[in-house]
Amino acid sequence: MAAFQEAMLRRFVPSVAQYLRDRLPERVADLDGAQMRQRVKEIFGRARKHAIVIEWDLCRYAFLDMILGPNFEARCTWAAPIFSRRDLDATQKVAAALEYYLNYLDDSCHV
């Protein structure tokens, strides 16, 4: 099982890296391919702490992480309550965080 997950991760990291390049070109312009893949792997490691494992959820979490910075879910006063909720599953937490960012966020949490 671990080998299967590792193979999926190897295939998925480049896809998420490209997703981020397509949506955040200015934010990731200074990262070369290897740096971008490493950053995505680090983001995935943080996502696992919140049980975020579904591919689309990982893409959305990575998007937020690239915009708001590492550990945004603990650092941003609006995100911590979302990610600590026990009544939401990982998909719902990511959706709520993205919705908040897109609709309500001021610039106080950006890095």
Contacts in CASP RR format, 6 or more apart in sequence:
PFRMAT RR
TARGET T0000
AUTHOR 0000-0000-0000
METHOD contacts of the structure
MODEL  1
MAAFQEAMLRRFVPSVAQYLRDRLPERVADLDGAQMRQRVKEIFGRARKH
AIVIEWDLCRYAFLDMILGPNFEARCTWAAPIFSRRDLDATQKVAAALEY
YLNYLDDSCHV
9 41 0 8 1.000
9 44 0 8 1.000
12 55 0 8 1.000
12 58 0 8 1.000
13 37 0 8 1.000
13 40 0 8 1.000
13 41 0 8 1.000
13 44 0 8 1.000
14 37 0 8 1.000
16 40 0 8 1.000
16 43 0 8 1.000
16 44 0 8 1.000
16 58 0 8 1.000
16 59 0 8 1.000
16 62 0 8 1.000
17 33 0 8 1.000
17 36 0 8 1.000
17 37 0 8 1.000
17 39 0 8 1.000
17 40 0 8 1.000
19 59 0 8 1.000
19 62 0 8 1.000
19 63 0 8 1.000
20 27 0 8 1.000
20 28 0 8 1.000
20 36 0 8 1.000
20 40 0 8 1.000
20 62 0 8 1.000
20 63 0 8 1.000
20 66 0 8 1.000
21 28 0 8 1.000
21 36 0 8 1.000
23 63 0 8 1.000
24 63 0 8 1.000
24 66 0 8 1.000
24 67 0 8 1.000
27 66 0 8 1.000
27 67 0 8 1.000
28 36 0 8 1.000
28 66 0 8 1.000
31 39 0 8 1.000
39 66 0 8 1.000
40 62 0 8 1.000
42 70 0 8 1.000
43 58 0 8 1.000
43 61 0 8 1.000
43 62 0 8 1.000
43 65 0 8 1.000
43 66 0 8 1.000
43 70 0 8 1.000
44 58 0 8 1.000
44 62 0 8 1.000
46 65 0 8 1.000
46 70 0 8 1.000
46 71 0 8 1.000
46 73 0 8 1.000
47 53 0 8 1.000
47 57 0 8 1.000
47 58 0 8 1.000
47 61 0 8 1.000
47 62 0 8 1.000
50 61 0 8 1.000
50 73 0 8 1.000
50 83 0 8 1.000
50 90 0 8 1.000
50 93 0 8 1.000
51 89 0 8 1.000
51 90 0 8 1.000
52 58 0 8 1.000
52 61 0 8 1.000
52 90 0 8 1.000
52 93 0 8 1.000
52 94 0 8 1.000
53 90 0 8 1.000
54 90 0 8 1.000
54 91 0 8 1.000
57 90 0 8 1.000
57 91 0 8 1.000
57 94 0 8 1.000
60 94 0 8 1.000
60 95 0 8 1.000
60 98 0 8 1.000
61 94 0 8 1.000
61 97 0 8 1.000
63 98 0 8 1.000
64 72 0 8 1.000
64 94 0 8 1.000
64 97 0 8 1.000
64 98 0 8 1.000
64 101 0 8 1.000
65 72 0 8 1.000
67 101 0 8 1.000
67 110 0 8 1.000
68 75 0 8 1.000
68 76 0 8 1.000
68 79 0 8 1.000
68 101 0 8 1.000
68 109 0 8 1.000
68 110 0 8 1.000
68 111 0 8 1.000
69 75 0 8 1.000
69 110 0 8 1.000
69 111 0 8 1.000
72 79 0 8 1.000
72 109 0 8 1.000
73 79 0 8 1.000
73 80 0 8 1.000
73 82 0 8 1.000
73 83 0 8 1.000
73 97 0 8 1.000
74 80 0 8 1.000
74 83 0 8 1.000
75 109 0 8 1.000
76 109 0 8 1.000
77 109 0 8 1.000
78 100 0 8 1.000
78 104 0 8 1.000
78 105 0 8 1.000
78 109 0 8 1.000
79 97 0 8 1.000
79 100 0 8 1.000
79 109 0 8 1.000
82 88 0 8 1.000
82 93 0 8 1.000
82 96 0 8 1.000
82 97 0 8 1.000
82 100 0 8 1.000
83 93 0 8 1.000
83 97 0 8 1.000
85 93 0 8 1.000
88 96 0 8 1.000
END
